[in-house]
Amino acid sequence: MTNLAKRIIEFVQRPGYMPMKPKTLAKKLGITKKKLAKFEAALEEAKLSGEIRFSEGGRIQPKAARGSHLGIVHRIKSGDAFIILREPKPVGLTDDIFVDRNDLKDAQNGDEVFVKLLQRRRSRGQRCGYVVEVVERATNVFVGTYLEEDESGWVQIDGKDYPDPIWVGDPGAKGVQEGDKVVIEMLRFPTVGQNGEGVLTKVLGSRGEPGVDTQMIIHEFGIPDEFPDDVLNEARLEAENFNENDLTDREDLSEMTVVTIDPKTARDFDDAISLKKIEKGHWLLGVHIADVSHFVQPGTQLDREAETRGTSVYLPTKVIPMLPEIISNGLASLQEGRTRFTMSAFIEFSAEGIPIETRFSRSAIKVTQRFAYEEVMPIIKAKPSEPIEGVSDEIRELLKNMHELAMLLRKRRFAKGSLELDMPEVRLSLDTDGKVTGAFEAEHDESHEIIEEFMLAANIAVAVRLNDEGIGFLRRAHADPAEAKLKAFSEFVTILGFELEKYQSKKHLQALLRSVRGTPQEQAVNYAMLRSLKQAEYSPMEVGHYALAEDQYCHFTSPIRRYPDLHIHRLVSSLVCDNVTYRGASAEDLIRLGHHCSTTERRAERAERELTKIKLLTYFEERVGEKITAVITGVERFGFFCRGVEIPAEGLVHISNIPASESYEFDRQAMALVGRRTGDMIRLGDKVIVEIASVDVDRRELNFKLLTHTASKPPAKKGAAKKSPSRGKKGSKKPNSKQSKPRKKKPSTRKKKSAQKRRKKR
């Protein structure tokens, strides 16, 4: 082992070392630019020795101490935590490890830690442990509300992870006022019996002021917002150098009829479609994707910034792009009537929709016409004799052909075993100040399905070609779910009254999802199914894509907003140019990049959901006491969750907010609250009328009070559950609504106990 590799290991394994990125470690070790190549080689040598490792965020960490295990902290309301072990899990440890709050040290929710096992177990046999060391913090930056007490400044962090405020020193720093939303950086995390300590870094303003909630989320999730000057300068230089008439080494498709179909509110347009019917009844589909790789070269400041961001973030009030707008909304945006550089995938399909041949091209197109999703289906469904203003006969024919081929591909995809969960996306109606005036679930009709099918076809075609060429690339991987989770899902839907004959069968899962469509239980079943599946991620590993039923799949169609797509474009370009422009990355770099892009993608999704929740809570805050109609989406021992019908926000009806005329017990098997006196059931899918009882925006809480409950009827025929083979051994019984009523069993239990007492007295 080289001396430099030994130095790296020695530094990383020092007491008190905090995980850092390679660039930071190089500075700490005094590595000059001339020696960076040697440093990277030594870093790889140290990693291969097993003495150091890389976190998902790309930071360098020491190896686990003997007998300790690496995992993520998930704190619960009591202050205790479960440690979710990293894959691959140690032999014999399949469950999460329980850690008492006194054994957590200063570990917080989401932190990566080393944990050791204790001899004791919980009542059900679950292993207990204690935190040895915090390896990497989920974050050091938090958003909260400023307050003053005992001549000191304090910040109550938003959410429920920190019940006690954090001390931030002398009051009035940075002109802060009580009640302001602020950003702090944690200096010392709180532990049992000791307050946390932080430093106030930014004052955002009073909650409720326009834009403050958006800034809260940007800082809470650490999303890079403004672009550095050197990145903007590179983008401006690309704009100056762009010549749309210079088509050297590009296939000129500017005379081809090409259309785009996007949301009305779309700001960047990165995909366009052409389609021809050719001989033998075959189809020639052209999927033309903005060639971002032309403007963003590997190793440039633009490229490094795009990789750091990983993805664009689409908040309800603001888009935070992966690339400066001069590129994302200008040079690379496929605007109508403008020549734009593209990467084209031409796929020939048989009359039956079977892919026959694929060709890729560095091209230039000029979009003939742009459509919003809402405009497409009326055109397709219109009678031939019915004139449509602004749409030529050629375009009408193109749209109808697109619909015909897309529905054919869709039919074949589902026949192959592809799954589709109906997960409604909440969209907000906002006024000029960003306040919610209403909310709705986004529509998803056949116009969306047209583009969806063509994008899937292109992604599959690219992945198949790269795989055939033996090139390492970032796949969009979706591993098969664990059998235990599918079995639990099967038992859950059987309890609801639906039939799932073979939970391992994609066709039976498809049939189930079709059967719940339009029922009150639809959302609960779809969410339960989603929780049964593993998360899709970016990885060079060839694990396939379970939900799409594809062995080879990658993301190619959105390089303006996703870095993995840009990576794929460079590889496709290298194929077209005979490997002159880009040679790809090593397997280790692909694993690191995959982890990073998966992390930034999930961060963006969480940020969007959280800001949507905050805005909906603010909307309800002004409506405490109003009545709304809702559908029950989850049932727990402490109450039930329900989602508004007109405004799709989810809140809790605590058991104490259910009318006192009846007391309820939780029946876990039936996923219901059962009345002790009447046997009435409150279960998933039931409609309720609730009153908005209380709202706490800072804690992200919405509480309802039950007014009226309408029990849903069983969605399947009697006996449907009996047909399910997931019931277990012959003769075992699945609980139905009658069996779930516990009140009939209680008298006999009382008689037994009283008889035992009498015997003791005798």
N, C-alpha and C positions, 0 to 999 in steps of 0.2 A: 504494500500500500504506500502511495506517495506521501511525502511529508505534509503537503497541502490538504490531502484528504484526512490525515490524522488531526490536523489543526481544526478542520471543520467539525469533526466528531467531538473533539475535546471542548470546543466552544459551545456546541449545541447541548452537550450533556452537563454543562456547568449548573450548579444550583441557582435557581432564580432566572434561568434563561426563559425568555418569552418567544414563542414561535414567530418567525419573520420570513419575508419573501427573500428569494436568492439575491436580488439586487441589494437589499438592505444588509444582508449578511456579508456580501462582498465588501460593502463600505466599512462595516465593523471590523473586518479583517484587513482593511487597507489594501484591497486588490485594485490595481490600476486598470485602465481600459486595455492596455497591452496584454495583461495577464488574464483577461476575462475568459478566454477560450480554455486556458489551463484550469481556471476556477470551475468552469462548468464540467470539465472532464473529472476533476477531483470530487465534485459534488455527486456526480453519477457513480463514481467509485465508492464513495461513502454510503450512498443509498443501496447499492448492490451488496454491500457488506452486512446490511441489516441493522447498522448502528443508528441510522437516521431514517426518517420517513417523511412523506409529503402529505399534508392535510388536503381535504377537498378544496379548500381555498387557495392551495398552492404554497402554503407556508411550510417551512422546514421544522420538523418536530423530532425529539429524541425517541428512541425505541421504548417500548413498554418495559417497565421494570418486571423482574421475574414474579410470576404469580398475579400480576395485575392485568386488567382487560380494558380495552378502549371503548368508550361509548358516549352517547349524547344524553344530557340531563333533560328530563321532562318533569318539571315540578307540578304538584297538584295543590289544590286549595288549602290543604292542611299545612303546607310548607315542606312536607316530605317530598320525595322524588322517586321516579323510576329511571334507571339507566338503560337506555336502548343500545344494546351492544352493536358494534360495527360488524359488517360482514367481512370475511367469513367468521361466523360465531365459533367460539371454542367448543370442542367436543363435549357434549353433555350439558351445555348451557343453551337452551332454546328459548327460555323466557327472559323477560326483562328483570333486572336486579333492583330490589327495593332498597332505598337508602333513607334512613330516618333523618329528619331535618338537622339533628345534632351531629350527624356524621357527614354532612355535606361540605364542611369547611365553608368557603365563600363561593361555591359553585352556584351558578344561576341557570335559569331556563335556557336551553339551547347550547350551553357550553359543552365542549369536548373534554372529557376527563379520563383519567386512569382510576379504575375502581378495583378494590380487592374484596374477596368474599369473606363473610363471617361464618361461624359454625351454626349460628341460629337461623331458623327458617320462620316464615309466617305461618299462620294457621292452616293455609291450604298447601303448604310445602314450598312456597316460593322462596328462592334464595335471597338473603339479605347481604348487604355489603357496605363499604365505606369508601369515600373519595380519598384517594391518595394525593392526587395533584390535578389541578386544572391545566390542561394542555393548551387549549385555545379558547378564547372567549368568543361567544356568538357575536357580541358587540360591546364596545366601551362607550358608545354614544346613545343617549336616551333623550326623549322628549317628555316634558311634564309641565305642571302648573307651579308657578312661583308663589311662595307664601313666606311670611315673617313671623318669628316667635322667639322670645327671649333675646331680642336684639341680634338675631342671626337670620340668615337667609336659608330657606329650605325649599326643596323641589319634590312634589309628589309626582312620581313617574306615572305616566298613563298606563292603563291596563291593570292587570291583577297580580303581576309577578312581584311587585314591591309594595307590601301593605304599609310600610313606614316610610316617611319622607327622607330624602337624602340631604345632608348638610352641605351648603355651598359657601359658607363663610359670611363675610360682612354683608349687611343688607344694602340694596340699591346699586350693586355692581352693574355697569353698562346701562344705567338709567332704567333698570327693570322696575316695574310696578307690581304690587300684589295682584294675582289673578292672571298675569301675563303667561302665555305659552312660551317656554324657553327650551334651549338645547343645552345639555350638560355632558361633560365627559367624566366618567367614573374614575376616581383616583384610588378609592378603597371600597371594595364591594362589601355590603352588609353581611354579617353573620349573626347567629343566634346570640343575642345580648349585646351586640355592638352595631351602632349606626354606620351607614355608608357615608362616604365623603366624595364630593365631586367638585368640579369647577364649571361655572356657568360660561358657555362659549358663545351663545347667540340668543338674542331676544327676538322672538317672532312676532309678538303683538298679542292683543286680546283675542281669546277664542271667539269666533263669530265674525271677526273682521275678514273682508274678502281676501282669499288666497292663503290665510294662515293655516287652515287645515291641510292644504296641499303641501305647504312647506314643512308642516309637522311630519307628514308621511315621508317626504323626500329625505329628511334628516333621520327619522326613526329607522329607515331601512338602508341608510347609507348609499342612496342612489346618486351617482355623479350627475350633476345638472349642467352647469356652464362648461363650455369647452375651453381648454387652455388656448392661449394666443397662437402657439406654434402649430397646433392642430388646425385652427381656423385659417392660418396663413397658408398651410399646405393645401387646404380645400380651395382657397381662392386661387392659388397657383394652378390647380387642376382645371378650374373654370376658365382661366385665361388661356390655357393650352388646348382646351377642347375645341376641336374642329369637326363639326358634324358631317362635313363633306369629305373628310379624309377617311375613306373606307378601305385603306390598305389592309390586306389579310382578313377582310370581312366579306361575308356573303351579303350582297345587297338585296334585301327583301322589302325595300321601301314601296314597291308597287303592289305588294301582296295585300289582300283584304284582311285586316287584323282588328280585333275589338278587345276592349277591356271591360270587365264587369266588377264593380267595387261598391262598397257602401257609399251612401250619399255624402257622408262626412269624411271620406278618405282624403288624406293629404299626400300620401306617397302611393305611386302606382308601379308595382314591380312585376306584374305578370300580364301577358296578353295572349290571345288565342287566334289561331287560324285553323281552318278545317276544309278538306276537299274530299269529295267522293271520287275514287279512281277506279281503274278497271277491276273486273271480277267482283264488284260490289264492295271492294275494300275502302277503308277510310285512311286518310293521311292527316293526322293531328299534329299541329305545330304549337308547342308551348314555348313562348318567348319570354325570357326572364331578364330583367335589367342587369347589364354586365357591370356590376359594382367593382369587380376585380380590375377593370380597366383603370379606375380612378384611385383605388386603394391598393397600393403595392406592398408586398410583404416587407416588414421591418421598418416602415415609415412611421412617423408620429401619428398619422391618421390610422394606420393599422393597429398600432399599440393601443391607442385610445379605444378603437372599436372592440378590440379583444378584451380590454379591461371592462368595458360596459357589457359586452356579451349579447345584449339585446336592447331593442327600444322598449320603453315603458309607456304604456297607454293608460294614464290616469284619467278619471272622469273629466277633469278640468284642464289637463295639460298632457301633451306628448313630449316625452324626453327621448329624443332620437339617439340611435347608436352612432350615427354619422351626422356631421354638420348639415344643416338644412340646404346649403348650397349644393350638396350632393344628393341628399335623401329626398328633397322636395324640388330639386332642379335638374342637375345633370343626368341623374340616373332614374328620374321619374318618367314613366312612359306616358307622356302627355299627348293628347290628341293633336294630330297634324304636325308633330315635331319629330325629326329624325333622332332616334336614340339607339345607342349600342346595346345589343342583347346577346345572351347565350341561348341558343335555340335547341330544343329537343324535338326531333321529328319522329313520330311513332306511327308505323303502319299497322292497322288492325284489320283482321278479316271481317267479313260480314257478320260473323258471330261475336265480334269483340275480342278476339284472341290476338295478342301482340305478335306480329310477324317479324318486323325489322325495326331497328332504331338507328338514327343518325344524329350526331351533334354538330353544331356549327357556331362559330363566332360570327355574329350577324349584325345587321342594322335594319330596323323597322321604322315605319311611320304609322302610328295608330290611326285607323280609318274612322272609328267612332267609339266614344266612351259611353258606357251605360252604368246606371245605378241598379242594384239588385231589384228594386221595386218596379223598374221599367220593363224588365225582361219577359216575365211570364205573360203579361197582357199582349205583348207582341207575338209571342209564340202561339198563344191560344186564339188570336184573332183569325177570322175567316179570310181566305185568300182575296176575296172581293172587297174586303174592308180596308180602305186606305189608312195609313198611319203617317201622320205628319212628321217629316224629318227623318224617316227611315226608308231607305231604298229597298227595292225588291231583292237585290243581292244580299243585303244585310239581313233581311227577314228570313231568307232561305238559309243563310249561315247560322242564325240563331236556332232555327228549327232543327237543322242538322246537328248542331251542338247538343241540343236537348235529347235528340234521338240516340246519339252515340253515348252520351253521359248516362242515360237511364239503362242502356244495354250494359255498360261497364259496371254500373252500380249493382245490377241484378247478378252479374257474374261474381262480383266481389262477395256479396252475401251468400251466394251458393257455395263459395269457397270456404266460408266460415268466419267472415269479418263480423265484428261486433260494433254496434253503435248505441252509445248511451245518450239518452235525451236529457241533457243537463242544461236547463234554461239559463241564459245569461241575462243578468239584471242590467238594464240601461237606465240612466237618470235623465230626467228633463230638468235643465238648469236655467236660472235667469242670468242676467248680465253680471251679477255679483257671485255667481257660482253656487247659489242656494237652490236646493231641490224644490221644484214645483210639482213633481210627480215622478213615478217610476213605472217601468214596464219590462216585460220579458222580451228580448229580441226575437224577432221572427226568423225562422229558418225554413225557407221553401225550396222548391226545385231549382230556382235560379242559383241559390247557394250551392246546391248539390252538383250543378253543372261544373262550376269552377272547382269544387272540392274533388270531383272524380278526375278531372284533367290534371290537377296538381298532384294527386296521388299517383296517377299513371306516370307522370314525369319523374317524380321522386323514386319510384320503383325502377324505372328504366335506367336512371343514372346509377343507382346502387348496384343493379345487376351488372352493368358494364364495368364499373370500378372493381367489383368483386371478381369478375371474369379476367380482368387484366392483372389481378394479384396485387392491387394497390391498397395500401393501408389507408383507411379513411374513417371519419367520424360518422358512425351509423346512428340512426334514431332507434334505439334499442328498447324493447318492451318484453321483458322476460315473462315466462309462464308463471301464473300465480301458484302459490302454495296450495296443495290439495286440501289441507286442513281448513284454509280460509274459504275455499269453494264449498266445502262440505258444510261449514257453519252458515254460509250464505243460503245454501239449499234448505237447511233446517229453518232458517229465518223466514224465507218466502213460503214454505209449507205452512208455517204457523199463521201467516197472513191469509192462507186459503188458496194459494196458487200452486200449480203443479210443475215440478222440475224433475223429470224422470232421471236424467243423467247429468250431474253437475259438471262432469269433465267434458261433456259434448258441447261444442260450439253451436251446433244446430238447436240443441235443447235450450241453451242459454238465449239464443236468438228468439226462439218461440216464446220464452218467458217474457222477454223485453217487449215483444209485440203484444202479448196478452195483457200487460199492465198499462199499455198506452191509453191514456184518457181516463184511467181509474183514479180514485182518490189516493191510492197507494203508490201511484207511479213514481213520484219523487223519492219516497222512502226506499223503494226497490232499486231505483237507479243509483242512489247514493250508497246503498249497501253493496251493490255490485261494484261500484267504483272503489270502495274501501277494501274489497276482496282482491282487487288487482294490484300489481306492483306499479310503481311510478315509472313512466317512460323517461329515458335519460339519453344523453349523448355518450357514446362509447365506441371504441374500435373493435370491441369484442363481438363476435358473430353469434348473437343469441336470438335473432329474429325479432319480429314484432307480433306479439300475441293478439292484440285487439284487431289488427289488420289482416291477420292470417298470412303474413308475408315473411319469407326467409331473409330477403334483402330489402332494406329500406333506409333512406337517408333524407335529409332536408336540403333541397336544392332551390326551392321556388321563392324564397324571401330574403335575398342577401342584403336588402336595404335595412332590414330590421333584425336579422339573426346572424351572428357571427359564424355558426357552423355552416350555414348556406354559402357564405363567402369562401370558407375553406373548401367546400365542395366545388364551387365555381373554378377555383384555381386548379384543382385537379382535372376537371373536365377540359379546361383550357389547355392544360399540359398535354392531354391526349390529342386534342385537335391540332396543337402545334408540335406534336411529336416530342413531348417532354423537354422543350427548349426553355419555357418560361418558369416552371415551378416543379420542384422535385419532391415536394411533400414533407411530412414530418416523421420523426421516429415514433415507435410504438409507445415509448414512455411519454413523449410530448403529447401524443394523441390522448393518452389516458388522462394526463393533467388537464389538457384543454377540454376534454369531455366533462370532467368533474366541474371545472370552472364554469362552463357554459350551462350545465344543468343547474348549478347553484344560482347563477344570475337570472336564469329563466324563472326559477321558483320564487326568487326574491321579487321579481317584477309582478308575478301573479299575486303574491301575498300583499304587496303594496296596493295594487289595484283593488283587491277585495276589501282591504282595510279602509281605504279612503271612501269607497262606496258605502261601507258600514257606518263610518263617521257621519257622512252626509245624510244618510237615512235616519240615524239616531237624532241628528240635529233637527231634521224635519219633524220627527215624532215628539221631540222635546217641547214643541209649541202646541202639541195636541193631546197632552195628558188629560184623561177623562173622556176622550172620544171613543166610540165603539167602532170596531172593524170586524169583518168576516175573515176567518183564517182556516187553514188546514193543518192538522197535527202532523209534524214531520219527525218527531222523536219522543220517546217515552223513557223516563228514568225514575228511580226510586223517589227523587225529590220533587217530581213534577213532570211537565211535558213541554216540549218546544212546538211552536206553531208558526206558520208563515202566512203573512197577509195575502189575500187574493187580489185586491186592487193595487196595493203597494207591497211588492214582494220582499218584505223584511221579516227576519226571524227573531222571535222573542221567547221568553220563558214564562210559563204559568207555574209558579211555585205551588207546591202542595197546600201551602197556607192560603193561596189565592183561589182555591176551589171552594165553592159554597159549603158551609159547615153542616148542611143537612145530611151529609154522608161522609164517612171516613173511608179512605182507600188504602189498599195494599198493592205493592208492585209485584206483578207476575212476570218474571224475566222470560219464561218460555213463550208466553203469549205476547210479550212486549206491550203490556197493557197495565193500567191502573184499574183494580177491581174493587167495587164497593163492597164493604163487609156486610152491610145490611141487605142491600138489594141485589147484589151480584152484577150491577151495571158495569160496563167496561168502557174505559176511555182508551182508545187505541189508535195506532197509526192510520192516517187517512181520514179520520173523523173530521167533520166540519164543526167549527165552534164560532161563537160570537164572543169576542173578548173586549175588555176595556183597557185602554192604555193606562197602566197603573203608575209606572215611574220610568224615568230615563236617566242614565248616567253616561254621558258621552265620554268622559275621561276614562271610566272603567270599561267602556264598550258594552254596556248592559241595557237591554230593553226588557221590561217586565210587564206582563199582562195580568188581568184578573178575569177569570172565567165567568161569563154571564149565561150563555146557553150552549148546550152540547147536543149535537145530532150524531147518533151512532151510525157508522157506515155499515151497510149490509155486506155479508161475506161475498167476496168477488168471484169465487169459484163454486162449482156445484159441490153438494155434500159428498164426501167420499173422495174428493180430489186428493186430499192429503194421504188417504189410505193407499193410493196408487204409487206414491213416491217411494222409490227403492232406498232413499237416504234415511228411512225411518229406523234402520238398524236391524236387530234380530227379529225373526218371525215372532209375531205375537206382541211385540212392543207397541205401545200406543203413543200417538202424537196428541198433545193437548188440543182440544177444540174449545170453543167459547164456554161450553157447559162444564167441561173438565177443569177449566181454568178458574172456576168460581170456588174460592177456598172456604166459603161460609158453611157448606154442607159437611165438611170434614171436622170442623171445630167442636161440635157437640160431642162426638164420639171421643175426641181427644180429652175433653173436659171430664167425661165419664170415666175414662181410664185413670186420669190423675186422681179424681175423687175416690175411686175404688182403691187405688194404691194407698191413699191417705188413711182410708178406713182400715185397711189391712195392717198398716203400721200401728194405728191406735190399738188394734186388737193385740 
